């Protein structure tokens, strides 16, 4: 199981902006970003009628199952998956080996446009996660007190 993902506000806003832009640029109904543990990281678009908790869990389960199938046939993983339905389709791609970008779309757009836009968004998201990992690896980053300064402590105990 992968380590728990720690998100900072700055990266959270950047991730949400990428998801919002992808929803518009791909003319998608919904965009989700889910970690491989099944935790929803971000959602954009028409999410009001979707059980996001179930979607996140099932996405992670699907990626794990497809990873098992990939290994059975000698592949490391299947980084992209496409599922076509009667009304809606779903395209998933792995980002940085740690998170899954999910796009739900209908016939108002095309698979080609979705794939083109998801590639750009994946590249942007990967850069954000590389920066996030570097930030978490910084000395003291794991400590809950890393962002508290001596001045903060003095202010807390002063009258």
C-alpha positions, 0 to 999 in steps of 0.5 A, a space after each residue: 500500500 502506498 504511503 498516505 498522501 499529504 496535501 498542502 493548500 497551495 498544491 490543492 488549489 493548483 490541482 483543482 485548477 487543472 481539473 476544472 480546466 480539463 473539464 472545460 477543455 475536454 468538454 467533459 461531464 466530470 473529472 476526478 483525481 483519486 489516489 491508488 488507496 481510493 481517496 478522492 483528491 479532487 473533483 470538477 464538473 457535474 459531481 452532484 449526482 455521483 457517489 464520489 466515495 464509491 467512485 474513488 474506491 472503485 477506481 482504485 480497485 479497478 486500477 489494482 485489478 488491471 495491474 494484476 492482469 497486466 502482470 499476468 501478460 508480462 506488462 508492468 501496468 496499463 497506464 490508460 483505460 477506456 470504457 465506453 458506455 451507451 451514454 457516457 464513457 470513462 477514460 482513466 490514466 495513471 499520473 506519476 504512478 500514484 494517482 489516477 485521473 478519471 474523465 467521464 464524458 458523453 457524445 458532446 466530445 470525442 475520445 481523441 479530444 479527451 486523450 489530447 487534453 488529458 495528456 496535457 493535464 497529466 503532465 501538469 499534475 505530475 509536476 505538481 506531485 513531484 514538487 509536493 514530494 520534494 516538499 514532503 521530503 524536506 528536513 522537518 516536513 514530517 513533523 506537525 511542528 515544522 511550520 511553527 516558528 519561535 515567534 509563533 510560540 512566543 506569541 502563544 504564551 505572551 499576554 
